[in-house]
Structures are given as structure tokens and as C-alpha cells.
Amino acid sequence: MTSVASRARTVAGTLRARLGAGGIVCVAALAVIFVAVFWPTVLAPGDPLAIHPTEAFLSPRVGHVFGTDESGRDIYTRVVHGAAASAGVGLAATAIGVGVGVVLGFAAGLGPDRLDAALGRIIEVLFALPTLVMALLLVAIIGPGVTASVVAIGAATAPGYARVLRARVRTVVRSDYVRFAHLEATPPWRVFTRHIVPNSLAPLASIAAVGVAQAIVWVSALSFLGLGAVPPSPEWGAMLNAGRVYIASAWWMTVFPGLAIVVTALVLTVLGRRLSNGGVR
């Protein structure tokens, strides 16, 4: 028990030194967001779609800490339950982007020169396009909806991950430890799984954390434009879209969903950058 406690204190101390006070706060905030995504009823047991017309447009107060909307729905409950629709969708879009990027990156980095040249040009051209513009183009082709938003954001972010991975793979392939492995007659598949894959994918973890933050913003932007989730869905972008009509008289309908997007994106971005920088700077 003593050794376990000592090890736990050592890990906690290392974590504090690596992330700093701001990073620890972000970890705590991320834990709350995690609970909101997977167990929203723990934080808000109410129904996010329940309407109470007699309680419409109530300002923030005891019982409705974030106020209510035009149908009397509790904004706090909707923001908490909307975490799954916003952060969860952003995570799914990032998973698609990373998955496609990994395939393209390894194909370009390990393939023959002609394949690398062809994929490299395609990746560079797609990477030059603004992500949101590319996502809007794909949504226009696929059609609006949550699924279309996930696929569009995932496909739009894939070139960025592929570009990073391609450069990393080419560096790893030329490294001394990979050359020594080949000189020792190590089977190619073992060189790939033991040396190339772990050393190439490691940098993507921190990049993906920042990518999730960006994906949440872009998914919310598509919903705000009416191309993703639509009201009465408790998705943060859709709530912004619904609240903009009443922003002069019921500011809380816009402010609190907007704060949820900002805080979530900020937390993920700070943690991603701390991890990519190797600690506090």
C-alpha cells in the first residue's frame, strides 16, 4: 500500500510539473466535460427537451442558473446534455480525420517515390483550402445533418494530419535505429510495428487533442448555419442559432452555449499544447 501511495504521489508530482497549475485546472475541467458527455444526468437530471411555456425567457436565477429559452426549457440542462452532441461529434469527426490522415500519411511516407509525389501534391492542395470552407463544400454535396457534418469535418481535417504524419514517417524511416534494425535483418513488418508506427504516431496525440477543439468549433459553426443539428436539439451550435434571434432581450440563450464551446475548446487546446511542448513553457 505504501509503495502504491508513493508511486501515486510521484505520478501526481510529475503531472503537476509537466502541466503546471493551469494544466491541472484544465484536466479538472476536462473531467467535468467527460462526465457531461457520457453521464449528463449526473450533472443535470432534467429533460433537455421538456417545455414549460409559463417559464419562458426567465433570466438566470435559483432553479434556472442559466435561465430558460423561448419554450421554457432549462438552458443549463440543455448545455450539459448538449456536450455529447457537440464534444462527442467533434471527437467523432477528429477520429475520422485522424484515421484517413494515418492511411494517407503512411502511404505517402512509405510508398514509392511516384506515389509519395502524387499523394504529397494532393495533400498540399487540400491542406491549402480553409477547413471550414472545405467542410461547407462537402456538406453542400452530401447534404445537411449531423452525420454529414461529422463526415465533412473529418474529411476536411484529414489532409492536415496526413501532412504531419508523412513528414514524421519520412524522418523516422531515415533514423539510425531503423537503419540498424534493417542491418540486423529484422523482418520489415517488425520494423514497421516496433519502430516506425509508435515513433510516427506519438506526435499525433497532442495534435489530435487540439484537433478535437477545432472540430467542436467547426461542428458548432455548421449547426449555427443550419447545416448540422437543428433545434430543438441541445447542440451548442444549434442553441446559438436559436438564441441569436433573442440576443437583445434574452442574452443568456446565446452566452452560455457560447461559453461552453469556448471553454471546451480552450481546455483541449491548452492541454494539447502543453503535451506537445513537453510541459510548462
Solvent accessible surface area in square Angstrom, and as a share of the most:
residue,aa,sasa,rsa
1,M,197,0.88
2,T,108,0.63
3,S,73,0.47
4,V,98,0.56
5,A,43,0.34
6,S,48,0.31
7,R,170,0.62
8,A,57,0.44
9,R,159,0.58
10,T,87,0.51
11,V,93,0.53
12,A,38,0.29
13,G,26,0.25
14,T,83,0.48
15,L,73,0.36
16,R,141,0.52
17,A,78,0.61
18,R,99,0.36
19,L,5,0.02
20,G,16,0.15
21,A,85,0.66
22,G,35,0.34
23,G,0,0.00
24,I,61,0.31
25,V,102,0.59
26,C,15,0.09
27,V,54,0.31
28,A,58,0.45
29,A,28,0.21
30,L,59,0.29
31,A,55,0.43
32,V,84,0.48
33,I,26,0.13
34,F,105,0.44
35,V,42,0.24
36,A,8,0.06
37,V,26,0.15
38,F,108,0.45
39,W,138,0.48
40,P,27,0.17
41,T,82,0.48
42,V,108,0.62
43,L,61,0.30
44,A,3,0.02
45,P,114,0.72
46,G,38,0.36
47,D,87,0.45
48,P,19,0.12
49,L,90,0.45
50,A,35,0.27
51,I,97,0.49
52,H,88,0.39
53,P,98,0.61
54,T,135,0.78
55,E,60,0.27
56,A,30,0.23
57,F,84,0.35
58,L,41,0.20
59,S,41,0.26
60,P,44,0.28
61,R,120,0.44
62,V,152,0.87
63,G,63,0.60
64,H,36,0.16
65,V,83,0.48
66,F,50,0.21
67,G,0,0.00
68,T,0,0.00
69,D,5,0.03
70,E,56,0.25
71,S,28,0.18
72,G,0,0.00
73,R,25,0.09
74,D,31,0.16
75,I,3,0.01
76,Y,65,0.25
77,T,12,0.07
78,R,9,0.03
79,V,14,0.08
80,V,14,0.08
81,H,29,0.13
82,G,0,0.00
83,A,2,0.01
84,A,42,0.33
85,A,31,0.24
86,S,0,0.00
87,A,11,0.08
88,G,22,0.21
89,V,18,0.11
90,G,0,0.00
91,L,96,0.48
92,A,44,0.34
93,A,0,0.00
94,T,7,0.04
95,A,65,0.50
96,I,62,0.32
97,G,0,0.00
98,V,34,0.19
99,G,35,0.34
100,V,65,0.37
101,G,0,0.00
102,V,34,0.20
103,V,102,0.58
104,L,48,0.24
105,G,0,0.00
106,F,25,0.10
107,A,35,0.27
108,A,0,0.00
109,G,9,0.09
110,L,71,0.35
111,G,24,0.23
112,P,93,0.58
113,D,115,0.60
114,R,216,0.79
115,L,72,0.36
116,D,11,0.06
117,A,46,0.36
118,A,52,0.40
119,L,27,0.13
120,G,3,0.02
121,R,155,0.57
122,I,95,0.48
123,I,4,0.02
124,E,73,0.33
125,V,98,0.56
126,L,57,0.28
127,F,96,0.40
128,A,80,0.62
129,L,80,0.40
130,P,81,0.51
131,T,30,0.18
132,L,55,0.27
133,V,84,0.48
134,M,20,0.09
135,A,0,0.00
136,L,59,0.29
137,L,102,0.51
138,L,38,0.19
139,V,2,0.01
140,A,82,0.64
141,I,127,0.64
142,I,92,0.47
143,G,20,0.19
144,P,97,0.61
145,G,24,0.23
146,V,68,0.39
147,T,105,0.61
148,A,8,0.06
149,S,1,0.01
150,V,18,0.10
151,V,62,0.36
152,A,0,0.00
153,I,0,0.00
154,G,0,0.00
155,A,35,0.27
156,A,6,0.05
157,T,19,0.11
158,A,3,0.02
159,P,4,0.02
160,G,19,0.19
161,Y,12,0.04
162,A,0,0.00
163,R,97,0.36
164,V,56,0.32
165,L,1,0.00
166,R,53,0.19
167,A,56,0.43
168,R,87,0.32
169,V,0,0.00
170,R,62,0.23
171,T,83,0.48
172,V,3,0.02
173,V,53,0.30
174,R,130,0.48
175,S,24,0.16
176,D,89,0.46
177,Y,86,0.33
178,V,0,0.00
179,R,131,0.48
180,F,121,0.50
181,A,6,0.05
182,H,97,0.43
183,L,144,0.72
184,E,133,0.60
185,A,88,0.68
186,T,29,0.17
187,P,57,0.36
188,P,103,0.65
189,W,160,0.56
190,R,97,0.36
191,V,1,0.01
192,F,70,0.29
193,T,76,0.44
194,R,145,0.53
195,H,41,0.18
196,I,12,0.06
197,V,36,0.20
198,P,64,0.40
199,N,48,0.25
200,S,1,0.01
201,L,60,0.30
202,A,66,0.51
203,P,46,0.29
204,L,9,0.05
205,A,73,0.57
206,S,12,0.08
207,I,58,0.29
208,A,21,0.16
209,A,23,0.18
210,V,22,0.13
211,G,7,0.06
212,V,16,0.09
213,A,1,0.01
214,Q,82,0.37
215,A,1,0.01
216,I,1,0.00
217,V,64,0.37
218,W,51,0.18
219,V,4,0.03
220,S,4,0.02
221,A,28,0.21
222,L,0,0.00
223,S,2,0.01
224,F,77,0.32
225,L,99,0.49
226,G,34,0.32
227,L,52,0.26
228,G,5,0.05
229,A,10,0.07
230,V,88,0.51
231,P,64,0.40
232,P,69,0.43
233,S,32,0.21
234,P,21,0.13
235,E,3,0.01
236,W,10,0.03
237,G,0,0.00
238,A,1,0.01
239,M,9,0.04
240,L,32,0.16
241,N,28,0.14
242,A,29,0.22
243,G,0,0.00
244,R,130,0.48
245,V,105,0.60
246,Y,68,0.26
247,I,96,0.49
248,A,107,0.83
249,S,85,0.55
250,A,1,0.00
251,W,117,0.41
252,W,16,0.06
253,M,7,0.03
254,T,25,0.15
255,V,60,0.34
256,F,33,0.14
257,P,0,0.00
258,G,18,0.17
259,L,89,0.44
260,A,17,0.13
261,I,15,0.08
262,V,90,0.52
263,V,69,0.40
264,T,4,0.02
265,A,15,0.11
266,L,105,0.52
267,V,7,0.04
268,L,22,0.11
269,T,35,0.20
270,V,37,0.22
271,L,15,0.07
272,G,0,0.00
273,R,139,0.51
274,R,56,0.20
275,L,78,0.39
276,S,68,0.44
277,N,69,0.35
278,G,40,0.38
279,G,3,0.03
280,V,70,0.40
281,R,206,0.75
